[in-house]
Amino acid sequence: MERHHFSALLTGLIFGAGLLLSGMANPEKVLGFLDVTGAWDPSLMMVMGGAIAVGIVGFAVVKGRSHSLFGEPISLPQRQDLDKRLIIGSLGFGIGWGLAGFCPGPALVAVGTGSIKAIVFVMAMIAGMAIFEILEKRKSA
């Protein structure tokens, strides 16, 4: 296994373990955070804050670099504008997250636990990505 593949595997395992330990692979925990008028659970805010802090440090470390420690090219997004596609996609993501209690990472982790709800969510997510790809190909043809 190449070093960058091992690094990606290790990072994914740490991410998945963190999601399980924090309870974020449990949709009830996420829905509890979104229930601001009921039994609000602020723990997701702490997890998000930790993720943002790690992200800020990570982006600061790679800023200005063209290659990773393993020699892989680093390609960071350059666009900073908000367009219709980004806003619509964000709304769709948020609505799906609020209805199901899953976003992609925790859903994949929950699939590993055998959760039927997560399996259905991931199948719907894959179908949505396939529809997007079909529409994009039609648009560019």
N, CA, C and O atoms as a MOPAC input file, in Angstrom:
PM7 MOZYME 1SCF
protein

 N      0.84200 1    -1.17500 1     0.00000 1
 C      0.00000 1     0.00000 1     0.00000 1
 C      0.89200 1     1.24400 1     0.00000 1
 O      1.81600 1     1.35500 1     0.80500 1
 N      0.60700 1     2.16800 1    -0.90300 1
 C      1.40800 1     3.38700 1    -0.96700 1
 C      1.15800 1     4.24800 1     0.26200 1
 O      0.11800 1     4.14200 1     0.91300 1
 N      2.13700 1     5.10900 1     0.57000 1
 C      2.04000 1     5.93700 1     1.77800 1
 C      0.80000 1     6.81700 1     1.77700 1
 O      0.13700 1     6.94500 1     2.80600 1
 N      0.47000 1     7.43500 1     0.62300 1
 C     -0.68200 1     8.33200 1     0.62500 1
 C     -1.98900 1     7.55700 1     0.76400 1
 O     -2.96100 1     8.08800 1     1.30200 1
 N     -2.03100 1     6.31000 1     0.28900 1
 C     -3.23000 1     5.49100 1     0.49800 1
 C     -3.36300 1     5.12000 1     1.96700 1
 O     -4.46000 1     5.14700 1     2.52400 1
 N     -2.24700 1     4.77400 1     2.58900 1
 C     -2.26500 1     4.45200 1     4.01100 1
 C     -2.69000 1     5.66800 1     4.82800 1
 O     -3.46700 1     5.55200 1     5.77500 1
 N     -2.17100 1     6.83700 1     4.44900 1
 C     -2.52900 1     8.07600 1     5.13700 1
 C     -4.02800 1     8.35300 1     5.01200 1
 O     -4.66800 1     8.74000 1     5.99000 1
 N     -4.59200 1     8.15800 1     3.81900 1
 C     -6.02500 1     8.36700 1     3.60300 1
 C     -6.84000 1     7.36300 1     4.42200 1
 O     -7.85100 1     7.72900 1     5.02000 1
 N     -6.40700 1     6.10900 1     4.45100 1
 C     -7.10000 1     5.08700 1     5.22500 1
 C     -7.06800 1     5.41900 1     6.71100 1
 O     -8.09300 1     5.34800 1     7.38900 1
 N     -5.90700 1     5.77800 1     7.21200 1
 C     -5.76600 1     6.11800 1     8.63000 1
 C     -6.62000 1     7.33300 1     8.98500 1
 O     -7.27300 1     7.34700 1    10.02800 1
 N     -6.61900 1     8.34200 1     8.13200 1
 C     -7.42200 1     9.53700 1     8.37600 1
 C     -8.90700 1     9.18300 1     8.39800 1
 O     -9.64100 1     9.65100 1     9.26700 1
 N     -9.35100 1     8.36500 1     7.45400 1
 C    -10.74800 1     7.94300 1     7.41700 1
 C    -11.14500 1     7.14900 1     8.64100 1
 O    -12.23900 1     7.33500 1     9.17400 1
 N    -10.27300 1     6.26600 1     9.09300 1
 C    -10.56500 1     5.47700 1    10.29800 1
 C    -10.66500 1     6.36900 1    11.53000 1
 O    -11.54400 1     6.17600 1    12.37000 1
 N     -9.77000 1     7.34000 1    11.63800 1
 C     -9.81600 1     8.27400 1    12.77400 1
 C    -11.09800 1     9.10600 1    12.71800 1
 O    -11.74400 1     9.33000 1    13.74100 1
 N    -11.46300 1     9.56500 1    11.50900 1
 C    -12.68600 1    10.34800 1    11.33500 1
 C    -13.91200 1     9.51800 1    11.72500 1
 O    -14.77500 1     9.98900 1    12.46400 1
 N    -13.98200 1     8.28600 1    11.22600 1
 C    -15.10600 1     7.41200 1    11.54800 1
 C    -15.18900 1     7.11200 1    13.03400 1
 O    -16.27600 1     7.11900 1    13.61100 1
 N    -14.04100 1     6.84700 1    13.66300 1
 C    -14.02800 1     6.58100 1    15.10400 1
 C    -14.50200 1     7.80800 1    15.87300 1
 O    -15.24000 1     7.69000 1    16.85200 1
 N    -14.07500 1     8.98400 1    15.42500 1
 C    -14.52000 1    10.21800 1    16.07000 1
 C    -16.01700 1    10.41400 1    15.95900 1
 O    -16.66800 1    10.84400 1    16.91100 1
 N    -16.56700 1    10.09600 1    14.78500 1
 C    -18.02200 1    10.21500 1    14.60400 1
 C    -18.76500 1     9.25000 1    15.52500 1
 O    -19.78800 1     9.60500 1    16.11000 1
 N    -18.24700 1     8.03400 1    15.64800 1
 C    -18.89100 1     7.06300 1    16.53100 1
 C    -18.78000 1     7.48000 1    17.99600 1
 O    -19.76400 1     7.43600 1    18.73400 1
 N    -17.58900 1     7.88200 1    18.41200 1
 C    -17.37600 1     8.25800 1    19.81500 1
 C    -18.18100 1     9.48900 1    20.20700 1
 O    -18.66000 1     9.58400 1    21.33700 1
 N    -18.33300 1    10.43500 1    19.27800 1
 C    -19.07400 1    11.66100 1    19.58200 1
 C    -20.57800 1    11.46900 1    19.47200 1
 O    -21.35000 1    12.33900 1    19.87600 1
 N    -20.99700 1    10.33200 1    18.92600 1
 C    -22.42400 1    10.07300 1    18.76000 1
 C    -23.00800 1    10.66900 1    17.48900 1
 O    -24.22100 1    10.61300 1    17.28700 1
 N    -22.17800 1    11.23300 1    16.63700 1
 C    -22.67900 1    11.91000 1    15.44500 1
 C    -23.14700 1    10.94400 1    14.35600 1
 O    -23.76400 1    11.37400 1    13.38100 1
 N    -22.86500 1     9.65000 1    14.50200 1
 C    -23.39600 1     8.66300 1    13.55900 1
 C    -24.80900 1     8.24100 1    13.96200 1
 O    -25.45100 1     7.45000 1    13.27000 1
 N    -25.28200 1     8.77400 1    15.08200 1
 C    -26.62700 1     8.50000 1    15.56800 1
 C    -27.53500 1     9.65500 1    15.13100 1
 O    -27.36600 1    10.77500 1    15.61300 1
 N    -28.48500 1     9.41100 1    14.23900 1
 C    -29.32600 1    10.51100 1    13.76000 1
 C    -30.13400 1    11.18100 1    14.86300 1
 O    -30.47600 1    12.35700 1    14.74200 1
 N    -30.44400 1    10.46700 1    15.92500 1
 C    -31.20600 1    11.07200 1    17.03100 1
 C    -30.40100 1    12.19000 1    17.69600 1
 O    -30.96700 1    13.18200 1    18.15400 1
 N    -29.10100 1    12.02500 1    17.74500 1
 C    -28.23000 1    13.04300 1    18.32600 1
 C    -28.26100 1    14.30500 1    17.47000 1
 O    -28.34100 1    15.41900 1    17.98900 1
 N    -28.19900 1    14.12000 1    16.16700 1
 C    -28.22500 1    15.25200 1    15.23500 1
 C    -29.58900 1    15.93000 1    15.28300 1
 O    -29.66900 1    17.15700 1    15.34500 1
 N    -30.66000 1    15.14400 1    15.25500 1
 C    -32.00500 1    15.71400 1    15.29800 1
 C    -32.24700 1    16.42900 1    16.62500 1
 O    -32.99200 1    17.40800 1    16.67200 1
 N    -31.62400 1    15.95000 1    17.70700 1
 C    -31.70600 1    16.63800 1    19.00000 1
 C    -31.06300 1    18.01100 1    18.94200 1
 O    -31.53500 1    18.94500 1    19.59100 1
 N    -30.00200 1    18.14400 1    18.18000 1
 C    -29.35200 1    19.44600 1    18.00600 1
 C    -30.25200 1    20.39600 1    17.21600 1
 O    -30.31500 1    21.59200 1    17.50400 1
 N    -30.94200 1    19.85300 1    16.22600 1
 C    -31.79500 1    20.68800 1    15.38100 1
 C    -33.12500 1    21.03700 1    16.05300 1
 O    -33.84100 1    21.91400 1    15.56900 1
 N    -33.46600 1    20.37900 1    17.14300 1
 C    -34.72100 1    20.62900 1    17.85600 1
 C    -34.52300 1    21.77600 1    18.84400 1
 O    -34.45200 1    21.55800 1    20.05300 1
 N    -34.43400 1    23.00100 1    18.31900 1
 C    -34.12800 1    24.15700 1    19.16900 1
 C    -35.30000 1    24.58200 1    20.03600 1
 O    -35.11000 1    25.34700 1    20.98200 1
 N    -36.50100 1    24.11000 1    19.74500 1
 C    -37.66200 1    24.48200 1    20.56900 1
 C    -38.04800 1    23.38900 1    21.55000 1
 O    -38.97100 1    23.56600 1    22.34600 1
 N    -37.35200 1    22.26400 1    21.50200 1
 C    -37.68400 1    21.14400 1    22.39100 1
 C    -36.51100 1    20.78500 1    23.27600 1
 O    -35.95900 1    21.63300 1    23.97900 1
 N    -36.13800 1    19.52300 1    23.23200 1
 C    -35.02500 1    19.01400 1    24.04600 1
 C    -33.71700 1    19.20800 1    23.28900 1
 O    -33.12100 1    18.24900 1    22.79800 1
 N    -33.28300 1    20.45500 1    23.20200 1
 C    -32.09700 1    20.80100 1    22.42300 1
 C    -30.84500 1    20.17500 1    23.01900 1
 O    -30.61200 1    20.23700 1    24.22600 1
 N    -30.03200 1    19.56300 1    22.13400 1
 C    -28.77300 1    18.92800 1    22.53100 1
 C    -27.62600 1    19.70200 1    21.87200 1
 O    -27.39900 1    19.55000 1    20.67100 1
 N    -26.90600 1    20.52000 1    22.62800 1
 C    -25.85900 1    21.37100 1    22.03500 1
 C    -24.54600 1    20.64800 1    21.73000 1
 O    -23.60600 1    21.28400 1    21.25500 1
 N    -24.45300 1    19.35900 1    21.98400 1
 C    -23.16400 1    18.66200 1    21.82300 1
 C    -22.64900 1    18.69900 1    20.38600 1
 O    -21.43700 1    18.71700 1    20.17400 1
 N    -23.53700 1    18.71100 1    19.39800 1
 C    -23.08600 1    18.77900 1    18.01000 1
 C    -22.33400 1    20.08300 1    17.75100 1
 O    -21.39500 1    20.11700 1    16.95500 1
 N    -22.74900 1    21.15200 1    18.42300 1
 C    -22.07000 1    22.43600 1    18.26100 1
 C    -20.60700 1    22.31800 1    18.71300 1
 O    -19.71700 1    22.91400 1    18.10500 1
 N    -20.36800 1    21.56200 1    19.76200 1
 C    -18.99600 1    21.37900 1    20.24700 1
 C    -18.17900 1    20.55600 1    19.24800 1
 O    -17.00900 1    20.84900 1    19.00100 1
 N    -18.80200 1    19.53100 1    18.68300 1
 C    -18.12100 1    18.71400 1    17.67200 1
 C    -17.79700 1    19.56900 1    16.45000 1
 O    -16.69000 1    19.50000 1    15.91800 1
 N    -18.76300 1    20.37400 1    16.00600 1
 C    -18.52800 1    21.25600 1    14.85500 1
 C    -17.42400 1    22.26200 1    15.15400 1
 O    -16.57400 1    22.52800 1    14.30400 1
 N    -17.43800 1    22.82200 1    16.36100 1
 C    -16.38800 1    23.77400 1    16.74800 1
 C    -15.01000 1    23.13100 1    16.69800 1
 O    -14.05100 1    23.73900 1    16.22400 1
 N    -14.91600 1    21.90500 1    17.18600 1
 C    -13.63400 1    21.19100 1    17.12200 1
 C    -13.20900 1    20.93300 1    15.68800 1
 O    -12.03200 1    21.06500 1    15.35300 1
 N    -14.16800 1    20.56300 1    14.83200 1
 C    -13.86400 1    20.30700 1    13.42100 1
 C    -13.40600 1    21.58800 1    12.71900 1
 O    -12.47500 1    21.56200 1    11.91500 1
 N    -14.06100 1    22.69700 1    13.02700 1
 C    -13.67700 1    23.97500 1    12.42100 1
 C    -12.26400 1    24.35500 1    12.85700 1
 O    -11.46500 1    24.82000 1    12.04400 1
 N    -11.95800 1    24.15800 1    14.13400 1
 C    -10.61400 1    24.47700 1    14.62800 1
 C     -9.54900 1    23.63900 1    13.92400 1
 O     -8.50900 1    24.16000 1    13.52000 1
 N     -9.81300 1    22.34300 1    13.78100 1
 C     -8.86500 1    21.46600 1    13.08100 1
 C     -8.73100 1    21.91400 1    11.62400 1
 O     -7.62700 1    21.94800 1    11.07900 1
 N     -9.86100 1    22.25600 1    10.99600 1
 C     -9.83400 1    22.71300 1     9.60300 1
 C     -9.03100 1    23.99100 1     9.42300 1
 O     -8.26800 1    24.11600 1     8.46500 1
 N     -9.19600 1    24.93500 1    10.33100 1
 C     -8.45400 1    26.19400 1    10.24700 1
 C     -6.95100 1    25.92500 1    10.32200 1
 O     -6.17100 1    26.47800 1     9.54700 1
 N     -6.56000 1    25.07300 1    11.26000 1
 C     -5.13700 1    24.72800 1    11.38000 1
 C     -4.65400 1    24.01200 1    10.12000 1
 O     -3.58500 1    24.32400 1     9.59500 1
 N     -5.44500 1    23.05400 1     9.63700 1
 C     -5.06100 1    22.30600 1     8.43400 1
 C     -4.89300 1    23.20900 1     7.22300 1
 O     -3.90700 1    23.08700 1     6.49700 1
 N     -5.83800 1    24.11300 1     6.99300 1
 C     -5.71700 1    25.02400 1     5.85000 1
 C     -4.53500 1    25.97100 1     6.01600 1
 O     -3.87000 1    26.30200 1     5.03400 1
 N     -4.26500 1    26.41000 1     7.23500 1
 C     -3.11500 1    27.28300 1     7.46800 1
 C     -1.80800 1    26.55600 1     7.15700 1
 O     -0.87100 1    27.15200 1     6.62500 1
 N     -1.75100 1    25.27400 1     7.48900 1
 C     -0.53000 1    24.49700 1     7.24500 1
 C     -0.29200 1    24.30700 1     5.74800 1
 O      0.84900 1    24.40600 1     5.29600 1
 N     -1.33600 1    24.03800 1     4.97300 1
 C     -1.14300 1    23.76000 1     3.54700 1
 C     -1.18400 1    25.00600 1     2.66700 1
 O     -0.83800 1    24.94000 1     1.48800 1
 N     -1.60000 1    26.13000 1     3.22100 1
 C     -1.67600 1    27.35500 1     2.42500 1
 C     -0.30400 1    27.69200 1     1.84200 1
 O      0.69700 1    27.76700 1     2.55500 1
 N     -0.29300 1    27.88600 1     0.55500 1
 C      0.95400 1    28.22600 1    -0.11600 1
 C      1.78200 1    27.02100 1    -0.53500 1
 O      2.78900 1    27.17900 1    -1.22400 1
 N      1.38100 1    25.82800 1    -0.13500 1
 C      2.10300 1    24.61500 1    -0.54200 1
 C      1.47300 1    24.06900 1    -1.80700 1
 O      0.26800 1    24.20500 1    -2.01900 1
 N      2.27900 1    23.45900 1    -2.63400 1
 C      1.75100 1    22.86800 1    -3.85900 1
 C      1.64400 1    21.34500 1    -3.76000 1
 O      0.93400 1    20.71400 1    -4.54400 1
 N      2.36000 1    20.75700 1    -2.78300 1
 C      2.34400 1    19.30000 1    -2.63900 1
 C      2.26400 1    18.89900 1    -1.15900 1
 O      2.74300 1    19.61300 1    -0.27800 1
 N      1.64900 1    17.74500 1    -0.91600 1
 C      1.53200 1    17.22500 1     0.44500 1
 C      2.86600 1    16.65300 1     0.89800 1
 O      3.83800 1    16.63100 1     0.14300 1
 N      2.89700 1    16.19100 1     2.14200 1
 C      4.11700 1    15.57500 1     2.66100 1
 C      4.48600 1    14.31300 1     1.89400 1
 O      5.65000 1    13.91400 1     1.88000 1
 N      3.50000 1    13.67900 1     1.25300 1
 C      3.74600 1    12.47500 1     0.46900 1
 C      3.94100 1    12.78200 1    -1.00600 1
 O      3.99800 1    11.86300 1    -1.82400 1
 N      4.04400 1    14.05700 1    -1.36200 1
 C      4.30900 1    14.43500 1    -2.74500 1
 C      3.08600 1    14.53900 1    -3.63200 1
 O      3.21400 1    14.77400 1    -4.83400 1
 N      1.89900 1    14.36900 1    -3.06200 1
 C      0.67100 1    14.48700 1    -3.84200 1
 C      0.33800 1    15.96400 1    -4.05000 1
 O      0.55700 1    16.77600 1    -3.15100 1
 N     -0.18800 1    16.32100 1    -5.22400 1
 C     -0.53700 1    17.72200 1    -5.44600 1
 C     -1.68200 1    18.17000 1    -4.52100 1
 O     -2.61500 1    17.41200 1    -4.25500 1
 N     -1.59000 1    19.39700 1    -4.04800 1
 C     -2.63800 1    19.99200 1    -3.22400 1
 C     -3.42500 1    20.94200 1    -4.11100 1
 O     -2.85500 1    21.82300 1    -4.75500 1
 N     -4.72300 1    20.75800 1    -4.14100 1
 C     -5.58700 1    21.59800 1    -4.95500 1
 C     -6.70600 1    22.13800 1    -4.08500 1
 O     -7.67900 1    21.43300 1    -3.81700 1
 N     -6.58000 1    23.37600 1    -3.64400 1
 C     -7.59900 1    23.99200 1    -2.80600 1
 C     -8.56300 1    24.79700 1    -3.67300 1
 O     -8.16400 1    25.33000 1    -4.70800 1
 N     -9.82000 1    24.88900 1    -3.26200 1
 C    -10.78300 1    25.68400 1    -4.03000 1
 C    -10.34400 1    27.13900 1    -4.11400 1
 O     -9.82600 1    27.69800 1    -3.14700 1
 N    -10.55300 1    27.74200 1    -5.26800 1
 C    -10.17600 1    29.13400 1    -5.46500 1
 C    -11.37800 1    30.07800 1    -5.43400 1
 O    -11.24600 1    31.25500 1    -5.09700 1
 N    -12.55400 1    29.54500 1    -5.78900 1
 C    -13.75400 1    30.38400 1    -5.84400 1
 C    -14.19900 1    30.78100 1    -4.44300 1
 O    -14.11600 1    29.99800 1    -3.49700 1
 N    -14.67000 1    32.01000 1    -4.33700 1
 C    -15.17200 1    32.48500 1    -3.05700 1
 C    -16.56000 1    33.09300 1    -3.18500 1
 O    -17.10800 1    33.60300 1    -2.20800 1
 N    -17.13300 1    33.04100 1    -4.38700 1
 C    -18.44700 1    33.63600 1    -4.60300 1
 C    -19.55900 1    32.63000 1    -4.30000 1
 O    -19.33500 1    31.42000 1    -4.26300 1
 N    -20.74400 1    33.15600 1    -4.08800 1
 C    -21.92700 1    32.32800 1    -3.88000 1
 C    -22.73600 1    32.36200 1    -5.16500 1
 O    -23.08500 1    33.43500 1    -5.65800 1
 N    -23.03100 1    31.19500 1    -5.70400 1
 C    -23.87100 1    31.14800 1    -6.90300 1
 C    -25.12100 1    30.33200 1    -6.61600 1
 O    -25.25800 1    29.73600 1    -5.54800 1
 N    -26.02300 1    30.31200 1    -7.57600 1
 C    -27.30600 1    29.64300 1    -7.40900 1
 C    -27.11800 1    28.15300 1    -7.10300 1
 O    -27.80900 1    27.60700 1    -6.24200 1
 N    -26.20600 1    27.50600 1    -7.78700 1
 C    -25.98500 1    26.06400 1    -7.58300 1
 C    -25.51700 1    25.77400 1    -6.15700 1
 O    -25.96500 1    24.80500 1    -5.54400 1
 N    -24.62700 1    26.60300 1    -5.62800 1
 C    -24.13100 1    26.40300 1    -4.26800 1
 C    -25.26000 1    26.59300 1    -3.25300 1
 O    -25.39400 1    25.80700 1    -2.31600 1
 N    -26.05500 1    27.61900 1    -3.43800 1
 C    -27.14800 1    27.90300 1    -2.50300 1
 C    -28.19500 1    26.79500 1    -2.55400 1
 O    -28.64100 1    26.32200 1    -1.50900 1
 N    -28.59400 1    26.37500 1    -3.75400 1
 C    -29.58700 1    25.30300 1    -3.88700 1
 C    -29.04400 1    23.98900 1    -3.31100 1
 O    -29.75600 1    23.27000 1    -2.61000 1
 N    -27.78800 1    23.68900 1    -3.61100 1
 C    -27.17200 1    22.47500 1    -3.06200 1
 C    -27.09000 1    22.50900 1    -1.54800 1
 O    -27.32700 1    21.49700 1    -0.88800 1
 N    -26.75800 1    23.66400 1    -0.99400 1
 C    -26.68500 1    23.79800 1     0.46300 1
 C    -28.04900 1    23.63300 1     1.10000 1
 O    -28.17900 1    23.00500 1     2.15100 1
 N    -29.06800 1    24.19500 1     0.46500 1
 C    -30.43800 1    24.03000 1     0.98000 1
 C    -30.84900 1    22.56300 1     0.94300 1
 O    -31.43000 1    22.05500 1     1.90200 1
 N    -30.55200 1    21.88500 1    -0.15700 1
 C    -30.87600 1    20.46500 1    -0.27300 1
 C    -30.15600 1    19.64500 1     0.77600 1
 O    -30.74300 1    18.74700 1     1.38200 1
 N    -28.89000 1    19.94900 1     0.99200 1
 C    -28.10200 1    19.24700 1     2.00900 1
 C    -28.71700 1    19.46500 1     3.38200 1
 O    -28.91300 1    18.51200 1     4.13700 1
 N    -29.01900 1    20.70600 1     3.70600 1
 C    -29.57700 1    21.03100 1     5.01600 1
 C    -30.93700 1    20.40400 1     5.24800 1
 O    -31.21500 1    19.90100 1     6.33600 1
 N    -31.78900 1    20.43100 1     4.22800 1
 C    -33.11400 1    19.82500 1     4.36100 1
 C    -32.99000 1    18.31300 1     4.56200 1
 O    -33.65900 1    17.74100 1     5.42200 1
 N    -32.13500 1    17.67300 1     3.76700 1
 C    -31.92000 1    16.23300 1     3.92400 1
 C    -31.34300 1    15.88700 1     5.28700 1
 O    -31.73400 1    14.89400 1     5.90000 1
 N    -30.41600 1    16.70500 1     5.75600 1
 C    -29.80100 1    16.49400 1     7.06600 1
 C    -30.85500 1    16.61400 1     8.15700 1
 O    -30.89600 1    15.80700 1     9.08500 1
 N    -31.71100 1    17.63300 1     8.03800 1
 C    -32.74400 1    17.84700 1     9.04000 1
 C    -33.81200 1    16.76300 1     9.04000 1
 O    -34.33100 1    16.40000 1    10.09600 1
 N    -34.14100 1    16.24800 1     7.86900 1
 C    -35.17300 1    15.20300 1     7.78900 1
 C    -34.64700 1    13.84500 1     8.24800 1
 O    -35.33300 1    13.11200 1     8.95900 1
 N    -33.42400 1    13.51800 1     7.83400 1
 C    -32.89200 1    12.18300 1     8.10500 1
 C    -31.99500 1    12.12200 1     9.33900 1
 O    -31.86900 1    11.06900 1     9.96300 1
 N    -31.37600 1    13.24000 1     9.68900 1
 C    -30.43100 1    13.23600 1    10.80200 1
 C    -29.05200 1    12.75000 1    10.39700 1
 O    -28.19200 1    12.52600 1    11.24900 1
 N    -28.83700 1    12.58600 1     9.10100 1
 C    -27.54100 1    12.13000 1     8.58400 1
 C    -26.97600 1    13.14100 1     7.60600 1
 O    -27.71900 1    13.80200 1     6.88100 1
 N    -25.67400 1    13.25400 1     7.59100 1
 C    -24.96200 1    13.83500 1     6.46000 1
 C    -24.03800 1    12.72000 1     5.96200 1
 O    -23.91900 1    11.69200 1     6.62900 1
 N    -23.38600 1    12.89100 1     4.81800 1
 C    -22.68800 1    11.75300 1     4.19200 1
 C    -21.69700 1    10.99400 1     5.07300 1
 O    -21.74700 1     9.76500 1     5.11600 1
 N    -20.81100 1    11.67700 1     5.76700 1
 C    -19.81100 1    10.97200 1     6.57300 1
 C    -20.42500 1    10.09500 1     7.65000 1
 O    -20.16200 1     8.89300 1     7.68300 1
 N    -21.23600 1    10.66500 1     8.53000 1
 C    -21.87100 1     9.84200 1     9.55200 1
 C    -22.76900 1     8.74700 1     8.97800 1
 O    -22.88600 1     7.67400 1     9.57100 1
 N    -23.40400 1     9.00400 1     7.83500 1
 C    -24.25300 1     7.97200 1     7.22500 1
 C    -23.41000 1     6.76500 1     6.82000 1
 O    -23.81500 1     5.62300 1     7.03700 1
 N    -22.23900 1     7.01500 1     6.23400 1
 C    -21.36700 1     5.90600 1     5.83900 1
 C    -20.88300 1     5.12700 1     7.05700 1
 O    -20.78000 1     3.90000 1     7.02300 1
 N    -20.58800 1     5.84800 1     8.12700 1
 C    -20.17500 1     5.17800 1     9.36400 1
 C    -21.33700 1     4.33300 1     9.89700 1
 O    -21.13600 1     3.19300 1    10.31700 1
 N    -22.54500 1     4.89100 1     9.87700 1
 C    -23.71300 1     4.17200 1    10.38400 1
 C    -24.05900 1     2.96200 1     9.52300 1
 O    -24.60000 1     1.98000 1    10.03100 1
 N    -23.75500 1     3.01900 1     8.22100 1
 C    -23.95000 1     1.83700 1     7.37000 1
 C    -23.11900 1     0.68300 1     7.91800 1
 O    -23.55800 1    -0.46700 1     7.92800 1
 N    -21.91900 1     1.00500 1     8.37100 1
 C    -21.04700 1    -0.01700 1     8.94300 1
 C    -21.60100 1    -0.64600 1    10.21000 1
 O    -21.19200 1    -1.74100 1    10.59400 1
 N    -22.53300 1     0.04500 1    10.85900 1
 C    -23.15600 1    -0.51300 1    12.06300 1
 C    -24.39500 1    -1.34100 1    11.72400 1
 O    -24.99800 1    -1.95700 1    12.60300 1
 N    -24.77100 1    -1.35100 1    10.43600 1
 C    -25.93300 1    -2.11900 1    10.00000 1
 C    -27.24500 1    -1.36500 1    10.07000 1
 O    -28.30900 1    -1.97200 1     9.94800 1
 N    -27.19500 1    -0.05300 1    10.26200 1
 C    -28.40700 1     0.74700 1    10.37700 1
 C    -29.17700 1     0.77200 1     9.04700 1
 O    -28.65400 1     1.22400 1     8.02800 1
 N    -30.41500 1     0.28600 1     9.07000 1
 C    -31.25200 1     0.27900 1     7.86300 1
 C    -31.51100 1     1.70600 1     7.39700 1
 O    -31.47300 1     1.98600 1     6.19900 1
 N    -31.77300 1     2.60700 1     8.33600 1
 C    -32.01900 1     4.01300 1     7.99200 1
 C    -30.81900 1     4.59900 1     7.25300 1
 O    -30.98000 1     5.33800 1     6.28100 1
 N    -29.62200 1     4.26800 1     7.71600 1
 C    -28.41000 1     4.76800 1     7.06300 1
 C    -28.24400 1     4.15200 1     5.67500 1
 O    -27.83700 1     4.84000 1     4.73800 1
 N    -28.54900 1     2.88600 1     5.53800 1
 C    -28.43900 1     2.21800 1     4.23700 1
 C    -29.37600 1     2.87400 1     3.23500 1
 O    -28.98400 1     3.13300 1     2.09700 1
 N    -30.61400 1     3.14500 1     3.64800 1
 C    -31.57400 1     3.81500 1     2.77000 1
 C    -31.07600 1     5.20900 1     2.42300 1
 O    -31.16100 1     5.62800 1     1.26800 1
 N    -30.55800 1     5.93200 1     3.41100 1
 C    -30.02900 1     7.27400 1     3.16800 1
 C    -28.89700 1     7.24000 1     2.15700 1
 O    -28.88000 1     8.03900 1     1.22000 1
 N    -27.95400 1     6.33000 1     2.33200 1
 C    -26.80400 1     6.24900 1     1.41800 1
 C    -27.25900 1     5.85900 1     0.00800 1
 O    -26.72500 1     6.37300 1    -0.97500 1
 N    -28.23200 1     4.96300 1    -0.10000 1
 C    -28.74300 1     4.61300 1    -1.43200 1
 C    -29.38500 1     5.83900 1    -2.08900 1
 O    -29.19600 1     6.07500 1    -3.28300 1
 N    -30.14100 1     6.61500 1    -1.31500 1
 C    -30.74800 1     7.83700 1    -1.85300 1
 C    -29.67300 1     8.85700 1    -2.22700 1
 O    -29.80100 1     9.55900 1    -3.22900 1
 N    -28.62200 1     8.93700 1    -1.42600 1
 C    -27.52300 1     9.85400 1    -1.70800 1
 C    -26.82600 1     9.46300 1    -3.01300 1
 O    -26.51700 1    10.32400 1    -3.83700 1
 N    -26.58600 1     8.18600 1    -3.19500 1
 C    -25.94200 1     7.70800 1    -4.43000 1
 C    -26.84800 1     7.97700 1    -5.62800 1
 O    -26.37300 1     8.38700 1    -6.68700 1
 N    -28.15200 1     7.74700 1    -5.46500 1
 C    -29.10000 1     8.04200 1    -6.55300 1
 C    -29.07200 1     9.53000 1    -6.89400 1
 O    -29.07800 1     9.89800 1    -8.06800 1
 N    -29.04100 1    10.37700 1    -5.88200 1
 C    -28.96600 1    11.82200 1    -6.12200 1
 C    -27.69900 1    12.22400 1    -6.85600 1
 O    -27.73900 1    13.07500 1    -7.74600 1
 N    -26.57400 1    11.61900 1    -6.49000 1
 C    -25.31800 1    11.92000 1    -7.18200 1
 C    -25.37200 1    11.44600 1    -8.62700 1
 O    -24.86600 1    12.12100 1    -9.52300 1
 N    -25.98500 1    10.28700 1    -8.85700 1
 C    -26.10400 1     9.76000 1   -10.22700 1
 C    -26.98800 1    10.67900 1   -11.07100 1
 O    -26.66700 1    10.96600 1   -12.22500 1
 N    -28.09600 1    11.13700 1   -10.49800 1
 C    -28.97600 1    12.06600 1   -11.22600 1
 C    -28.22800 1    13.34800 1   -11.55800 1
 O    -28.35100 1    13.86600 1   -12.66800 1
 N    -27.46300 1    13.86100 1   -10.61900 1
 C    -26.67300 1    15.06300 1   -10.86900 1
 C    -25.71800 1    14.84800 1   -12.04100 1
 O    -25.62500 1    15.68900 1   -12.93500 1
 N    -25.00800 1    13.71600 1   -12.03400 1
 C    -24.05100 1    13.42500 1   -13.10600 1
 C    -24.75500 1    13.33100 1   -14.46000 1
 O    -24.24400 1    13.83300 1   -15.46100 1
 N    -25.91300 1    12.69700 1   -14.49300 1
 C    -26.66900 1    12.57400 1   -15.75500 1
 C    -27.06600 1    13.95200 1   -16.24700 1
 O    -26.91000 1    14.25500 1   -17.43000 1
 N    -27.58100 1    14.79800 1   -15.34900 1
 C    -27.99400 1    16.15600 1   -15.73900 1
 C    -26.79600 1    16.98000 1   -16.19200 1
 O    -26.90600 1    17.75900 1   -17.13900 1
 N    -25.66600 1    16.82100 1   -15.53600 1
 C    -24.46400 1    17.56900 1   -15.92500 1
 C    -23.98500 1    17.15500 1   -17.32400 1
 O    -23.58200 1    18.00300 1   -18.12000 1
 N    -24.03000 1    15.86800 1   -17.61400 1
 C    -23.60200 1    15.38900 1   -18.93300 1
 C    -24.54500 1    15.90100 1   -20.00800 1
 O    -24.09400 1    16.27600 1   -21.09100 1
 N    -25.85100 1    15.92600 1   -19.73300 1
 C    -26.81500 1    16.44700 1   -20.69300 1
 C    -26.60100 1    17.94300 1   -20.93200 1
 O    -26.72900 1    18.43900 1   -22.05200 1
 N    -26.27500 1    18.63600 1   -19.86000 1
 C    -26.06900 1    20.08300 1   -19.96300 1
 C    -24.82700 1    20.42800 1   -20.80000 1
 O    -24.82800 1    21.40400 1   -21.55000 1
 N    -23.77700 1    19.62100 1   -20.66200 1
 C    -22.53900 1    19.90100 1   -21.38400 1
 C    -22.52600 1    19.34000 1   -22.79300 1
 O    -21.62800 1    19.65600 1   -23.57400 1
 N    -23.51900 1    18.50100 1   -23.13800 1
 C    -23.55300 1    17.88900 1   -24.47600 1
 C    -24.17100 1    18.81500 1   -25.51100 1
 O    -24.27300 1    18.45100 1   -26.68200 1

